[in-house]
């Protein structure tokens, strides 16, 4: 569905207006970035990214309203999960060997 990599890709597409530029920023091939966008668009009831084919006027991509909402909800889930896990994570960290 959606994880940190795909969320970052959505965020960067929103910032750059380009699947290619977003992929480059993430050191990812255009082919891989495009494949991930297609996966996300197929997984949700509405497409998350709309793209315009390149050409003389240039192409581009943008987050749809659904894409922006999915990204917002994903960030909210991460924030809630991090808060809920803070206690157990701190307990695990206390159990680690000291560095040095």
N, C-alpha and C positions, 0 to 999 in steps of 0.2 A: 504494500500500500504506500506508505510514506515513512521515510526515516530521515536522519540528519543530512545525508548526501542529496537526496531528492529535494528536501526542503531548501538546502543551500542553493541548489540549481534553480529552483523557482524564484528565490530571492534575487539571485543574480540576473535572471532573465528579466525580472521586474525592474531592476536597476539599469541594465544595459539596453533593453529592448532588442536583444539578440540572443538566440540559442548558441550561435557560434562564439560570440564574445563571452558569454557566461561559461561555456565549456573551457575556453582558453584560460579564463581567470582561475578555473579549478584544475588546470592542467589535465584536461579531459579532451579526447578527440570530439570533433563535431558529430561523428557517427554515433559515439556512445551517448553524448548529450541528447541527440535527436531520439535515440532509442528509449532513453529514460523518459523523455517528454511523451513519446507515444504510449509507453507503459502507463504513465500517470493518467493521460487523457482517456485511455481505455478502461482504467480501473474505476473511475468516478462517473457518476450519472451525467455530468456535464464536463466538457473539456476544461482543463486548468490553464492551458496555454493556447493562444490563437496565433497562427503564423501567417505571414504573407510571403509568397515566393519571391525570391530575388529577381533581378533583371536590371534594366536600365535605370529604373527609379529606386533600385535597392529593395531588399526585403526587410523583414523584421519579425519580431515576436513580442507578445505582451501577455501579461496575466489576465485571464478573464475575471469577472466578478467571483465566480466559483473558485478560481485559483487563488485569488487574494484571500477569500474566506477560509479556504483549506489551510493556507499558510498561517493565517491568524490563529485558527483553532489548533494547529500543530504546535505552535509556539506556546499556546496556553497549556496544552497537555504536558509539554516538556517542563514548563514552570511549575505546574502542580506536582508532577512526578519528582522533580528535584527537591521540592519542599517536603514531600512525604518521605523521601528517602534520606533526608539529611541525618537523622538519628542513626539509622543502621550504617550508613556510610562512615560516619564519625566513629562508631564502634569498631568497624573493620579497620579503619586507619590506625586506631589505638593498638590494634593487634599486630601491626606490621613491625618488622625488625627496624631498629634505629639505623639510619644511614651513617656511615662513618667508619 
